[in-house]
Amino acid sequence: MIDVLVIDDSALVRKVLTDIIHEVHDIHLVDTAFDPIFAIEKLKKHKVDVIILDIEMPRMDGLTFLGKLMRARPTPVIILSSLTQKNAEISLQAFEQGAFEVLAKPEDILELPELKQTVIDSIRNAGRPLVRDKLISRFNKTMSTAKPKVNKPLFTTSRRTTDKVIVVGSSTGGTTAIMDILSELPVDIPGIVIVQHMPLRFSQAFADRLDNNLSLTVKIAETNDKIQNGFVYIAPGEQHCSITASGAKYFIQLREGPKVHYHRPSVSVLFNSVSNYAGQNAIGVMLTGMGDDGSMAMKKMKDSGSYNIVQDEESSVVWGMPGKAYEYGAASVVLPLQNIAGEICRVLNEIKV
């Protein structure tokens, strides 16, 4: 049984979430609170496995509460946030402070029940004992060792490759994993295309945040973008992202259409295009995430000649997508997060061009 506390200043949101949770038998709603100050009193009385947290609330905002919570009592937190630019930026900060997942609160709260399965799946994944253990471990490491600011790449490529492409798929826990990898890559790295499951407004904020903190140039992908060395292209929310080829050059293509594996953008769409157009000129990376989006498509990439790196279970927030990729035989190698950037550079240095 997973014990959940809901913190939201909207009585309607609290009611809808209460109804959603009461419909399943393996999740127990411990209580609700209309703001973090009230929630702190609740936490003194109850054991809580997962917290669903709003961002904008009276007396104390969600981000401030999250920081206090992680210092005093690390607990998996699911952010349920409205789709505003301000909240998107704050939500990314929440990931950096240890939030497990960020879900977009619909503009019409009456549509919230449509997210029932997403909410339930997120609670079930966040409520696993392994997630809490990883969170506590991460918090302890953060407190004991200050991570140095990366001012220059830790790796360099021995040659400039103009006909290679790197593609990355990720979901839950992926925003911090992506930042960790990109911060250790050289500025002449072949172009990188990333599908991270998130809404449009969040993806723009994510791209801006990466661009402001990295030596690489990071932008939202646009149709007909030529994939260039030193550039990172983030797939925009609500559009599928794929690549095409013209000669030795690769280009971005965006399209709308039905969700694939419950997602748009879908990692499967990107990886399938890579198997069709890039083959042995591609490096694929599968990072932490729920579900199996992209896992079979990554096997097609490997069959077409690509070199595939899969994040290991211990360093993944959720070993769903990478676990399935491994199960399907899509991995060339399985590595902890901290070794992935080095492996990308090692492989590029060995490629004959």
Residue frames as qw, qx, qy, qz and C-alpha x, y, z in Angstrom:
[[0.000, 0.887, 0.462, 0.000, 0.00, 0.00, 0.00],
 [0.418, 0.247, 0.007, 0.874, 1.36, 3.41, -1.02],
 [0.193, -0.754, -0.481, 0.403, 0.45, 6.25, 1.36],
 [0.334, 0.444, 0.295, 0.777, -0.12, 9.58, -0.42],
 [0.115, -0.664, -0.356, 0.647, -0.49, 13.20, 0.75],
 [0.340, 0.632, 0.443, 0.537, -2.02, 15.76, -1.66],
 [0.250, -0.562, -0.191, 0.765, -1.03, 19.43, -1.26],
 [0.168, 0.372, 0.507, 0.759, -3.02, 21.89, -3.40],
 [0.082, 0.195, 0.354, -0.911, -4.83, 25.11, -2.58],
 [0.492, -0.003, -0.398, -0.774, -7.71, 24.21, -4.92],
 [0.586, -0.052, 0.645, -0.488, -10.51, 22.33, -3.18],
 [0.830, 0.408, -0.028, -0.380, -11.66, 21.02, -6.55],
 [0.500, 0.548, -0.670, 0.032, -8.22, 19.59, -7.39],
 [0.191, -0.314, 0.832, -0.416, -8.02, 17.94, -3.98],
 [0.735, 0.146, 0.416, -0.516, -11.47, 16.44, -4.51],
 [0.782, 0.496, -0.272, -0.262, -10.68, 15.11, -7.99],
 [0.322, 0.508, -0.779, 0.177, -7.38, 13.58, -6.86],
 [0.436, -0.186, 0.719, -0.508, -9.12, 12.05, -3.86],
 [0.835, 0.277, 0.183, -0.440, -11.68, 10.40, -6.15],
 [0.643, 0.558, -0.516, -0.091, -8.94, 9.11, -8.48],
 [0.078, 0.439, -0.835, 0.324, -6.95, 7.57, -5.64],
 [0.580, -0.071, 0.594, -0.553, -10.01, 6.00, -4.03],
 [0.831, 0.348, -0.130, -0.415, -10.70, 4.05, -7.23],
 [0.660, 0.386, -0.636, 0.107, -7.60, 1.85, -6.82],
 [0.849, -0.491, -0.164, -0.106, -6.82, -0.59, -4.04],
 [0.826, -0.037, -0.184, 0.532, -3.03, -0.35, -3.76],
 [0.243, 0.355, -0.121, 0.894, -2.89, 3.41, -3.01],
 [0.355, -0.671, -0.605, 0.241, -4.09, 5.02, 0.21],
 [0.084, 0.710, 0.032, 0.699, -4.83, 8.73, 0.55],
 [0.446, -0.216, -0.597, 0.631, -3.47, 9.64, 3.98],
 [0.054, -0.757, -0.385, 0.525, -4.74, 13.22, 3.89],
 [0.408, 0.663, 0.273, 0.565, -4.90, 16.46, 1.92],
 [0.355, -0.575, -0.204, 0.708, -3.61, 19.94, 2.72],
 [0.346, 0.887, 0.302, 0.052, -4.43, 23.33, 1.20],
 [0.252, 0.894, -0.322, 0.183, -0.88, 24.67, 1.60],
 [0.664, 0.298, -0.593, 0.345, 2.62, 23.51, 2.66],
 [0.144, -0.430, 0.537, -0.711, 2.39, 25.01, 6.15],
 [0.807, -0.155, 0.192, -0.536, -0.63, 22.86, 6.87],
 [0.890, 0.261, -0.370, -0.047, 1.08, 19.90, 5.17],
 [0.278, 0.487, -0.679, 0.473, 4.07, 20.13, 7.51],
 [0.507, -0.275, 0.522, -0.628, 1.72, 19.50, 10.45],
 [0.928, 0.126, -0.047, -0.349, 0.23, 16.52, 8.60],
 [0.698, 0.440, -0.542, 0.160, 3.67, 15.05, 7.99],
 [0.105, -0.473, 0.680, -0.550, 4.40, 15.15, 11.71],
 [0.686, -0.091, 0.474, -0.545, 1.47, 12.79, 12.27],
 [0.909, 0.303, 0.186, -0.215, 1.55, 10.48, 9.25],
 [0.509, -0.269, 0.669, 0.471, 3.96, 8.25, 7.37],
 [0.579, 0.716, 0.065, -0.384, 3.83, 9.32, 3.72],
 [0.746, -0.020, 0.522, 0.413, 5.37, 7.49, 0.76],
 [0.344, 0.337, 0.464, 0.744, 4.48, 9.96, -2.03],
 [0.032, 0.625, 0.319, -0.711, 3.43, 13.62, -2.11],
 [0.347, 0.598, 0.515, 0.506, 1.47, 15.30, -4.91],
 [0.310, -0.554, -0.186, 0.750, 2.41, 18.98, -4.80],
 [0.328, 0.883, 0.298, 0.155, 1.14, 22.15, -6.44],
 [0.552, 0.239, -0.065, 0.796, 3.54, 25.01, -7.25],
 [0.045, -0.386, 0.050, -0.920, 1.66, 28.25, -6.55],
 [0.515, -0.566, -0.644, 0.010, 0.07, 28.25, -3.10],
 [0.231, -0.876, 0.037, -0.422, -0.47, 30.73, -0.27],
 [0.638, -0.734, 0.229, -0.050, 2.00, 31.21, 2.61],
 [0.418, -0.509, 0.683, 0.316, 4.67, 28.96, 1.01],
 [0.654, 0.502, -0.351, -0.444, 5.22, 28.02, -2.63],
 [0.997, 0.010, 0.022, -0.078, 5.77, 24.43, -3.69],
 [0.678, 0.522, -0.363, 0.370, 9.45, 24.87, -4.61],
 [0.124, -0.630, 0.507, -0.575, 10.34, 26.30, -1.19],
 [0.830, -0.286, 0.291, -0.381, 8.48, 23.45, 0.49],
 [0.945, 0.271, -0.171, 0.058, 10.25, 20.89, -1.71],
 [0.396, 0.608, -0.501, 0.472, 13.65, 22.21, -0.68],
 [0.415, -0.501, 0.508, -0.565, 12.75, 22.03, 3.01],
 [0.946, -0.056, 0.113, -0.297, 11.29, 18.53, 2.58],
 [0.851, 0.386, -0.310, 0.175, 14.38, 17.13, 0.86],
 [0.174, 0.586, -0.576, 0.543, 16.65, 18.46, 3.57],
 [0.465, -0.349, 0.540, -0.609, 14.53, 17.15, 6.43],
 [0.660, 0.075, 0.705, -0.249, 12.70, 14.09, 5.09],
 [0.143, 0.314, -0.675, -0.652, 13.47, 13.04, 1.49],
 [0.544, 0.338, 0.701, -0.315, 10.19, 11.86, -0.04],
 [0.270, 0.217, 0.697, 0.628, 9.21, 11.18, -3.68],
 [0.201, 0.575, 0.290, -0.738, 7.25, 14.20, -4.93],
 [0.347, 0.443, 0.676, 0.476, 5.02, 14.48, -7.99],
 [0.025, 0.331, 0.055, -0.942, 4.56, 18.09, -9.08],
 [0.257, 0.621, 0.719, 0.177, 1.10, 18.85, -10.50],
 [0.187, -0.456, 0.014, 0.870, 1.55, 22.23, -12.15],
 [0.470, 0.784, 0.300, -0.274, -0.42, 24.54, -14.41],
 [0.704, 0.283, 0.332, 0.560, 1.05, 25.13, -17.87],
 [0.054, 0.997, 0.009, -0.054, 2.43, 28.63, -17.41],
 [0.596, 0.619, -0.343, 0.379, 5.89, 29.78, -18.42],
 [0.228, -0.677, 0.497, -0.493, 6.70, 30.66, -14.82],
 [0.847, -0.273, 0.362, -0.278, 5.56, 27.28, -13.54],
 [0.913, 0.372, -0.129, 0.106, 7.47, 25.48, -16.29],
 [0.343, 0.663, -0.480, 0.460, 10.72, 27.11, -15.19],
 [0.475, -0.523, 0.503, -0.498, 9.97, 26.40, -11.52],
 [0.971, -0.016, 0.118, -0.207, 9.12, 22.80, -12.34],
 [0.761, 0.475, -0.345, 0.275, 12.55, 22.31, -13.91],
 [0.023, -0.610, 0.562, -0.558, 14.10, 23.68, -10.73],
 [0.794, -0.301, 0.298, -0.436, 11.95, 21.18, -8.85],
 [0.952, 0.230, -0.194, 0.050, 13.52, 18.32, -10.83],
 [0.445, 0.561, -0.492, 0.496, 16.95, 19.59, -9.81],
 [0.321, -0.485, 0.511, -0.633, 15.84, 19.63, -6.17],
 [0.134, -0.132, 0.964, -0.187, 14.68, 16.02, -6.32],
 [0.683, 0.231, 0.208, -0.661, 11.11, 15.96, -7.67],
 [0.552, 0.000, 0.824, 0.127, 10.23, 12.56, -9.11],
 [0.278, 0.428, 0.718, 0.474, 7.84, 13.71, -11.83],
 [0.149, 0.324, 0.102, -0.929, 6.08, 16.81, -13.16],
 [0.225, 0.479, 0.825, 0.199, 2.54, 16.46, -14.50],
 [0.031, -0.147, -0.206, -0.967, 0.72, 19.21, -16.37],
 [0.187, 0.453, 0.690, -0.533, -2.47, 20.37, -14.68],
 [0.223, 0.501, 0.640, 0.537, -5.12, 20.99, -17.38],
 [0.049, -0.198, 0.014, -0.979, -6.52, 24.50, -17.73],
 [0.674, -0.308, -0.179, -0.647, -9.99, 23.07, -17.11],
 [0.232, -0.361, 0.819, -0.380, -9.72, 21.15, -13.83],
 [0.818, 0.124, 0.312, -0.467, -12.79, 19.12, -14.82],
 [0.776, 0.492, -0.379, -0.112, -10.49, 17.46, -17.38],
 [0.169, -0.624, 0.726, -0.234, -8.17, 16.23, -14.63],
 [0.817, -0.076, 0.518, -0.244, -9.90, 12.80, -14.41],
 [0.813, 0.562, -0.132, -0.079, -8.67, 12.16, -17.97],
 [0.274, 0.674, -0.640, 0.248, -5.16, 11.97, -16.47],
 [0.832, -0.423, 0.193, -0.304, -6.25, 9.23, -14.06],
 [0.980, 0.067, -0.035, 0.185, -3.98, 6.49, -15.42],
 [0.476, 0.613, -0.286, 0.562, -1.01, 8.86, -15.68],
 [0.351, -0.681, 0.338, -0.547, -1.48, 9.96, -12.07],
 [0.926, -0.292, 0.163, -0.174, -1.87, 6.38, -10.82],
 [0.890, 0.293, -0.136, 0.322, 1.15, 5.13, -12.78],
 [0.237, 0.692, -0.340, 0.591, 3.27, 8.01, -11.46],
 [0.589, -0.597, 0.319, -0.442, 2.25, 7.29, -7.87],
 [0.993, -0.094, 0.073, -0.011, 2.99, 3.58, -8.25],
 [0.743, 0.438, -0.205, 0.462, 6.43, 4.26, -9.71],
 [0.008, 0.703, -0.336, 0.626, 7.26, 6.97, -7.19],
 [0.715, -0.517, 0.212, -0.420, 6.10, 4.75, -4.33],
 [0.923, 0.120, -0.334, 0.150, 8.56, 1.94, -4.98],
 [0.685, -0.683, 0.053, 0.247, 11.05, 1.52, -2.09],
 [0.727, 0.075, 0.218, 0.647, 13.95, 1.70, -4.55],
 [0.198, 0.760, 0.205, 0.584, 12.94, 5.23, -5.58],
 [0.454, -0.878, -0.006, -0.150, 12.97, 6.47, -2.00],
 [0.820, -0.372, 0.163, 0.403, 16.33, 4.79, -1.37],
 [0.586, 0.368, 0.231, 0.684, 17.82, 6.48, -4.44],
 [0.055, -0.874, -0.160, -0.456, 16.40, 9.82, -3.35],
 [0.643, -0.760, 0.069, 0.072, 17.92, 9.53, 0.11],
 [0.799, -0.111, 0.231, 0.544, 21.24, 8.47, -1.40],
 [0.394, 0.614, 0.234, 0.643, 21.20, 11.38, -3.83],
 [0.282, -0.913, -0.082, -0.282, 20.39, 13.83, -1.04],
 [0.757, -0.585, 0.129, 0.262, 23.21, 12.52, 1.15],
 [0.706, 0.141, 0.255, 0.645, 25.72, 12.80, -1.70],
 [0.166, 0.793, 0.217, 0.544, 24.55, 16.34, -2.48],
 [0.460, -0.879, 0.005, -0.126, 25.03, 17.39, 1.12],
 [0.796, -0.460, 0.221, 0.327, 28.43, 15.72, 1.53],
 [0.534, -0.096, 0.434, 0.720, 30.07, 16.71, -1.76],
 [0.286, 0.756, 0.080, -0.583, 29.58, 19.94, -3.66],
 [0.743, 0.388, 0.449, 0.309, 29.47, 19.25, -7.40],
 [0.292, -0.416, 0.219, 0.832, 31.95, 21.51, -9.19],
 [0.493, 0.736, 0.144, -0.441, 30.61, 23.81, -11.85],
 [0.726, 0.150, 0.501, 0.446, 31.59, 22.58, -15.30],
 [0.093, 0.811, -0.097, -0.570, 33.22, 25.44, -17.20],
 [0.345, 0.552, -0.627, -0.429, 34.69, 23.33, -20.00],
 [0.918, 0.075, -0.272, -0.278, 34.14, 19.84, -21.40],
 [0.642, -0.530, 0.553, -0.040, 35.71, 16.93, -19.53],
 [0.742, 0.094, 0.603, 0.278, 36.16, 15.00, -22.79],
 [0.238, 0.663, -0.308, -0.639, 37.33, 15.90, -26.27],
 [0.887, 0.364, 0.284, -0.015, 36.90, 14.22, -29.62],
 [0.551, -0.374, 0.453, 0.592, 40.04, 13.58, -31.63],
 [0.169, 0.099, 0.612, 0.766, 38.40, 14.45, -34.95],
 [0.404, 0.277, 0.167, -0.856, 35.45, 16.43, -36.16],
 [0.213, 0.226, 0.925, 0.217, 32.67, 14.22, -37.45],
 [0.280, 0.200, -0.072, -0.936, 30.19, 15.92, -39.73],
 [0.580, -0.003, -0.588, -0.563, 28.13, 12.90, -40.76],
 [0.308, -0.158, -0.888, 0.303, 27.24, 11.45, -37.38],
 [0.434, -0.503, -0.113, -0.739, 24.16, 11.96, -35.24],
 [0.142, -0.014, -0.854, 0.500, 23.43, 11.23, -31.58],
 [0.499, -0.424, -0.366, -0.661, 19.85, 10.60, -30.46],
 [0.053, 0.077, -0.778, 0.622, 18.56, 10.45, -26.89],
 [0.521, -0.457, -0.518, -0.502, 15.27, 9.20, -25.47],
 [0.214, -0.012, -0.721, 0.660, 14.17, 9.83, -21.88],
 [0.410, -0.633, -0.469, -0.459, 11.19, 10.38, -19.62],
 [0.611, -0.775, -0.099, -0.128, 10.83, 10.33, -15.83],
 [0.690, -0.588, 0.192, 0.376, 14.09, 11.58, -14.29],
 [0.735, 0.389, 0.275, 0.482, 15.46, 12.48, -17.70],
 [0.136, 0.961, 0.027, 0.239, 15.84, 16.24, -17.32],
 [0.430, -0.811, 0.394, 0.045, 18.63, 16.00, -14.74],
 [0.825, -0.067, 0.478, 0.292, 20.19, 13.00, -16.50],
 [0.583, 0.698, 0.234, 0.345, 20.34, 14.94, -19.77],
 [0.072, -0.970, 0.180, -0.146, 21.95, 17.92, -18.04],
 [0.680, -0.559, 0.449, 0.153, 24.58, 15.66, -16.45],
 [0.793, 0.189, 0.448, 0.368, 25.52, 14.10, -19.80],
 [0.428, 0.824, 0.179, 0.326, 25.52, 17.26, -21.91],
 [0.260, -0.945, 0.199, -0.009, 27.65, 19.15, -19.38],
 [0.631, -0.483, 0.546, 0.265, 30.49, 16.66, -19.99],
 [0.749, 0.431, 0.422, 0.273, 30.47, 16.65, -23.79],
 [0.403, -0.240, 0.244, 0.849, 32.88, 18.64, -26.00],
 [0.289, 0.633, 0.122, -0.708, 31.72, 21.64, -27.98],
 [0.302, 0.418, -0.623, -0.588, 32.54, 19.91, -31.29],
 [0.414, 0.086, 0.890, -0.168, 30.31, 16.91, -30.56],
 [0.059, -0.221, -0.745, -0.627, 28.09, 15.79, -33.47],
 [0.418, -0.263, -0.064, -0.867, 24.54, 17.12, -33.35],
 [0.016, -0.121, -0.926, 0.357, 22.28, 15.64, -30.67],
 [0.466, -0.290, -0.364, -0.753, 18.51, 15.19, -31.01],
 [0.003, -0.004, -0.841, 0.541, 16.57, 14.59, -27.80],
 [0.522, -0.437, -0.474, -0.559, 13.04, 13.40, -27.15],
 [0.080, -0.014, -0.740, 0.668, 12.17, 14.05, -23.50],
 [0.209, -0.585, -0.749, -0.232, 8.54, 13.41, -22.57],
 [0.134, -0.441, -0.406, 0.789, 7.14, 16.78, -21.50],
 [0.302, 0.819, 0.477, -0.105, 4.50, 19.33, -22.57],
 [0.507, 0.669, 0.152, 0.522, 5.34, 22.08, -25.09],
 [0.141, -0.929, 0.102, -0.326, 5.73, 24.93, -22.61],
 [0.757, -0.575, 0.288, 0.118, 7.96, 22.77, -20.42],
 [0.842, 0.178, 0.252, 0.443, 10.14, 21.73, -23.37],
 [0.315, 0.816, 0.014, 0.485, 10.81, 25.37, -24.33],
 [0.425, -0.848, 0.238, -0.209, 11.76, 26.20, -20.74],
 [0.897, -0.265, 0.285, 0.208, 13.96, 23.09, -20.64],
 [0.712, 0.473, 0.145, 0.498, 15.79, 24.07, -23.82],
 [0.041, 0.897, -0.090, 0.432, 16.33, 27.62, -22.55],
 [0.659, -0.705, 0.253, -0.072, 17.65, 26.35, -19.23],
 [0.895, -0.033, 0.262, 0.359, 20.11, 24.00, -20.90],
 [0.534, 0.670, 0.100, 0.505, 21.26, 26.66, -23.35],
 [0.164, -0.909, 0.140, -0.356, 21.93, 29.11, -20.53],
 [0.670, -0.633, 0.380, -0.081, 23.98, 26.60, -18.53],
 [0.878, -0.004, 0.395, 0.271, 25.98, 24.68, -21.13],
 [0.201, -0.505, 0.477, 0.691, 28.77, 25.33, -23.62],
 [0.242, 0.255, 0.834, 0.426, 26.70, 23.57, -26.28],
 [0.304, 0.039, -0.133, -0.942, 24.00, 25.45, -28.20],
 [0.122, 0.300, 0.933, -0.160, 20.58, 24.11, -27.23],
 [0.336, 0.113, -0.153, -0.922, 17.36, 24.94, -29.09],
 [0.681, 0.276, 0.542, -0.407, 13.87, 23.66, -29.71],
 [0.380, 0.016, 0.779, 0.499, 13.93, 21.53, -32.85],
 [0.464, 0.581, 0.085, -0.663, 12.27, 22.99, -35.96],
 [0.825, 0.403, 0.392, 0.054, 11.40, 21.38, -39.27],
 [0.665, 0.686, -0.033, 0.295, 14.32, 21.50, -41.75],
 [0.362, -0.848, 0.386, 0.023, 16.90, 22.30, -39.06],
 [0.727, 0.451, -0.497, 0.147, 20.25, 20.98, -40.29],
 [0.832, -0.547, -0.030, 0.091, 21.80, 18.91, -37.52],
 [0.396, 0.776, -0.340, 0.355, 25.13, 20.58, -36.80],
 [0.661, -0.009, -0.534, 0.527, 28.11, 19.87, -34.57],
 [0.185, 0.029, -0.422, 0.887, 27.86, 21.49, -31.17],
 [0.457, -0.187, -0.090, -0.865, 24.06, 21.80, -31.32],
 [0.072, 0.177, 0.941, -0.280, 21.42, 20.05, -29.24],
 [0.378, -0.169, -0.407, -0.814, 17.85, 19.87, -30.58],
 [0.226, 0.114, 0.803, -0.539, 15.02, 19.34, -28.08],
 [0.093, -0.377, -0.802, -0.454, 11.82, 17.89, -29.55],
 [0.286, -0.203, 0.142, -0.925, 8.93, 20.28, -28.83],
 [0.314, 0.181, 0.824, -0.434, 6.01, 18.98, -26.82],
 [0.589, 0.512, 0.428, -0.455, 2.96, 17.78, -28.78],
 [0.625, 0.664, -0.289, -0.290, 4.94, 17.14, -32.01],
 [0.947, -0.063, 0.233, 0.211, 6.72, 14.02, -33.18],
 [0.024, 0.861, -0.440, -0.253, 10.36, 14.56, -34.09],
 [0.927, 0.114, 0.301, 0.193, 12.32, 12.53, -36.65],
 [0.199, -0.641, 0.455, 0.585, 15.38, 12.87, -38.86],
 [0.814, 0.554, 0.174, 0.001, 15.88, 12.64, -42.61],
 [0.584, -0.403, 0.397, 0.582, 19.07, 12.61, -44.67],
 [0.570, 0.820, 0.018, -0.054, 20.37, 14.47, -47.70],
 [0.522, 0.625, -0.501, 0.293, 23.79, 13.23, -48.71],
 [0.563, 0.000, -0.658, 0.501, 25.90, 13.03, -45.55],
 [0.110, -0.208, 0.307, -0.922, 23.82, 15.64, -43.73],
 [0.185, -0.440, -0.872, 0.106, 20.87, 15.09, -41.41],
 [0.184, -0.299, -0.089, -0.932, 17.80, 17.27, -40.96],
 [0.183, 0.187, 0.754, -0.602, 14.94, 17.56, -38.46],
 [0.315, -0.295, -0.598, -0.675, 11.34, 16.86, -39.38],
 [0.214, 0.098, 0.661, -0.712, 8.38, 17.61, -37.11],
 [0.370, -0.237, -0.647, -0.624, 4.82, 16.45, -37.51],
 [0.558, -0.188, 0.403, -0.701, 1.61, 16.16, -35.60],
 [0.619, 0.059, -0.732, -0.278, -0.36, 12.95, -35.44],
 [0.816, -0.477, -0.206, -0.252, -1.65, 10.42, -32.93],
 [0.396, -0.710, 0.558, -0.168, 0.37, 9.57, -29.85],
 [0.768, 0.276, -0.577, 0.010, 2.75, 6.63, -30.11],
 [0.589, -0.129, -0.673, 0.427, 3.15, 4.51, -26.98],
 [0.316, -0.803, -0.478, 0.167, 0.98, 7.14, -25.25],
 [0.374, -0.616, 0.045, 0.692, 3.43, 9.95, -26.07],
 [0.489, 0.708, 0.265, 0.436, 3.85, 12.85, -28.48],
 [0.485, 0.598, -0.609, -0.189, 6.74, 13.39, -29.03],
 [0.973, -0.167, 0.132, -0.089, 7.58, 9.70, -29.01],
 [0.335, -0.620, 0.662, 0.253, 11.06, 8.22, -28.71],
 [0.696, 0.186, 0.682, 0.124, 9.91, 5.43, -31.03],
 [0.518, 0.833, 0.194, -0.022, 9.26, 7.89, -33.87],
 [0.007, 0.896, -0.428, -0.118, 12.74, 9.41, -33.54],
 [0.485, -0.416, 0.759, 0.127, 14.56, 6.08, -33.19],
 [0.731, 0.391, 0.558, 0.040, 12.69, 4.49, -36.10],
 [0.439, 0.897, -0.032, -0.044, 13.74, 7.36, -38.36],
 [0.204, -0.767, 0.597, 0.115, 17.34, 6.91, -37.25],
 [0.661, -0.077, 0.737, 0.119, 17.29, 3.23, -38.22],
 [0.646, 0.651, 0.396, 0.038, 15.98, 4.26, -41.66],
 [0.370, 0.916, -0.034, 0.153, 18.37, 7.15, -42.37],
 [0.118, -0.860, 0.477, -0.137, 21.47, 6.99, -40.16],
 [0.960, 0.070, -0.270, 0.042, 22.24, 3.36, -39.31],
 [0.821, -0.141, -0.205, 0.513, 25.91, 2.91, -38.43],
 [0.272, 0.460, -0.081, 0.841, 26.40, 6.68, -38.36],
 [0.473, -0.661, -0.100, -0.575, 24.22, 6.97, -35.24],
 [0.239, 0.064, -0.800, 0.546, 24.73, 6.64, -31.52],
 [0.517, -0.553, -0.421, -0.500, 21.56, 5.98, -29.53],
 [0.114, 0.160, -0.691, 0.695, 21.13, 6.70, -25.83],
 [0.535, -0.527, -0.541, -0.379, 18.21, 5.46, -23.75],
 [0.052, 0.296, -0.554, 0.776, 17.84, 7.12, -20.37],
 [0.064, 0.209, 0.816, -0.535, 15.57, 6.71, -17.36],
 [0.425, 0.015, -0.191, -0.884, 11.81, 6.67, -17.96],
 [0.589, 0.114, 0.672, -0.434, 8.52, 4.86, -17.38],
 [0.776, 0.490, 0.157, -0.364, 7.03, 2.51, -19.95],
 [0.735, -0.060, 0.549, 0.395, 8.65, 1.13, -23.10],
 [0.445, 0.878, 0.073, -0.159, 8.54, 4.00, -25.60],
 [0.262, 0.837, -0.471, -0.094, 11.45, 3.64, -28.02],
 [0.599, -0.439, 0.670, -0.013, 12.65, 0.27, -26.74],
 [0.795, 0.285, 0.522, 0.120, 11.78, -1.83, -29.81],
 [0.464, 0.884, -0.010, 0.065, 12.76, 1.02, -32.12],
 [0.216, -0.812, 0.540, 0.048, 16.17, 1.06, -30.44],
 [0.732, -0.103, 0.659, 0.135, 16.56, -2.61, -31.34],
 [0.668, 0.677, 0.284, 0.122, 15.88, -1.64, -34.98],
 [0.079, 0.949, -0.305, -0.006, 18.61, 0.99, -34.66],
 [0.509, -0.533, 0.668, 0.103, 21.07, -1.63, -33.43],
 [0.770, 0.252, 0.573, 0.118, 20.11, -3.99, -36.26],
 [0.515, 0.841, 0.112, 0.120, 20.81, -1.17, -38.72],
 [0.713, 0.328, -0.207, 0.584, 24.32, -0.69, -37.30],
 [0.148, -0.824, 0.138, -0.530, 24.00, 2.01, -34.62],
 [0.440, 0.075, -0.709, 0.547, 25.88, 1.88, -31.33],
 [0.484, -0.650, -0.316, -0.494, 23.40, 2.00, -28.44],
 [0.205, 0.191, -0.663, 0.694, 24.04, 3.04, -24.85],
 [0.554, -0.570, -0.497, -0.347, 21.45, 2.12, -22.22],
 [0.196, -0.597, 0.449, -0.635, 21.43, 3.62, -18.72],
 [0.374, -0.006, -0.907, 0.195, 21.74, 1.01, -15.98],
 [0.479, -0.614, -0.595, -0.200, 19.08, 0.24, -13.39],
 [0.538, -0.445, -0.414, 0.584, 20.94, 1.57, -10.37],
 [0.200, -0.203, 0.011, 0.958, 21.39, 5.09, -11.76],
 [0.171, -0.366, -0.578, -0.709, 17.94, 5.28, -13.40],
 [0.377, -0.092, 0.377, -0.841, 15.07, 6.91, -11.53],
 [0.822, 0.182, 0.361, -0.401, 12.79, 4.42, -13.34],
 [0.173, -0.341, 0.835, 0.395, 14.25, 1.47, -15.27],
 [0.670, 0.456, 0.478, -0.338, 11.27, 1.16, -17.59],
 [0.607, 0.763, -0.127, -0.182, 12.36, 2.38, -21.02],
 [0.152, 0.679, -0.718, -0.010, 16.03, 1.42, -20.57],
 [0.523, -0.188, 0.801, -0.222, 15.06, -1.87, -18.94],
 [0.781, 0.452, 0.364, -0.229, 12.85, -2.81, -21.88],
 [0.471, 0.784, -0.381, -0.136, 15.54, -1.78, -24.36],
 [0.145, -0.520, 0.837, -0.089, 17.95, -4.11, -22.57],
 [0.664, 0.085, 0.689, -0.279, 15.34, -6.88, -22.51],
 [0.738, 0.620, 0.153, -0.217, 14.78, -6.55, -26.27],
 [0.807, -0.025, 0.301, 0.507, 18.50, -6.80, -26.98],
 [0.335, 0.904, 0.152, 0.217, 18.82, -3.18, -28.10],
 [0.350, -0.898, 0.243, 0.111, 21.86, -2.31, -25.96],
 [0.685, 0.536, -0.400, 0.289, 25.43, -2.32, -27.20],
 [0.400, 0.114, -0.622, 0.663, 26.44, -1.47, -23.65],
 [0.468, -0.767, -0.399, -0.185, 24.68, -0.77, -20.32],
 [0.460, 0.226, -0.345, 0.786, 26.31, 1.95, -18.21],
 [0.251, -0.673, -0.489, 0.494, 25.71, 4.11, -15.14],
 [0.211, 0.946, 0.246, 0.010, 24.77, 7.70, -15.91],
 [0.268, -0.872, 0.269, 0.308, 28.18, 9.12, -14.99],
 [0.522, -0.272, 0.665, 0.460, 29.92, 6.99, -17.64],
 [0.593, 0.613, 0.522, 0.028, 27.66, 7.71, -20.62],
 [0.229, 0.946, -0.126, -0.194, 29.30, 10.95, -21.82],
 [0.284, -0.624, 0.684, 0.249, 32.71, 9.30, -21.78],
 [0.606, 0.134, 0.771, 0.141, 31.41, 6.32, -23.73],
 [0.502, 0.817, 0.262, -0.109, 29.91, 8.60, -26.40],
 [0.089, 0.895, -0.393, -0.192, 33.29, 10.26, -26.88],
 [0.484, -0.361, 0.778, 0.176, 35.16, 6.95, -26.86],
 [0.652, 0.407, 0.636, 0.068, 32.95, 5.56, -29.62],
 [0.391, 0.912, 0.054, -0.115, 33.25, 8.73, -31.73],
 [0.150, -0.788, 0.557, 0.215, 37.04, 8.64, -31.42],
 [0.518, -0.161, 0.821, 0.178, 37.09, 5.08, -32.75],
 [0.644, 0.627, 0.414, -0.144, 34.79, 5.72, -35.74],
 [0.458, -0.116, 0.483, 0.737, 36.71, 5.90, -39.00],
 [0.344, 0.818, 0.327, -0.324, 35.58, 8.88, -41.06]]
